Amino acid sequence: MTAAPKPVRLRASAEKTRPSIYWLLASIALPPASLMMRLNITGGEKLPRSGPFILAPNHFSEIDPIVIGVAVWKLGRAPRFMAKAGLFKVPVVGYLLRKSGQVPVERHAGGRGQDPVAAGGQLVENGQGVVVYPEGSLTRDPDLWPMRGKTGAVRIALTHGIPITPVAHWGTDKVMARYSRKISFFPPKRIDVKVGDPVDLSQFADRPLNTATLTEATAVVMAAITDLLADLRGETPPKELWDPSKHNQKDTGRF
């Protein structure tokens, strides 16, 4: 009788095993997270063990960054996010964001946040990864499917040759509903997280990085995220991604 295969053990990267500010952040975030959620992660071996990467998740709850941050940490990498520049001005919070390598980004032109594309170059140089929400905000889709994506993630990927790893999660709305200010701490809710294969963007590598190229490449990334979510939900996604402009909605902010 053939023995069952042993589960694959993922070795943590040096950025997790080496003492850093992330040890402090983990000691703060993990205890309450364990009360709120139980993560069921599949495909974790597809997150690069070393080197730069862009992790592109779906987004439908304001607690999503906590979920993804915990998942990335459990998979052995240090979670870094493209964060609103205004958060860096908040006492203590801003200090922790800067010390942990989070990337400040302004949502309006002329802002003083770091240029995302330049930040991508820094990631390559340092061999780090970053989480970028392609939707840019919580989805407007009434059924919580991903909406039309923005081009920032693929611009960084194509400019610096960084792989985009899609990831989908389902269940975070049971912890914190979309736009709610209430968090359900107990009992812990099951949240499924699925990491996909790196998105193949080779067809765009030699094309000019104009609006058409970036929009087409972004659609490929969003399709990969949507497919992962459909698998987690066991449902068929809509044929077209939700487009806020077609429903008289803003891309950012509450509605």
Secondary structure by P-SEA (a helix, b strand, c coil): cccccccbbbbbccccccccaaaaaaaacaaaaaaccccccccccccccccbbbbbbbbcccaaaaaaaaaaaaacbbbbccccccccccaaaaaaaaaabbbbbbcccccccccaaaaaaaaaaacbbbbbcccccccccccccccccccaaaaaaaacbbbbbbbbbccccccccccccccccccbbbbbbbbbccccccccccccccaaaaaaaaaaaaaaaaaaaaaaacccccccccccccccccccccc
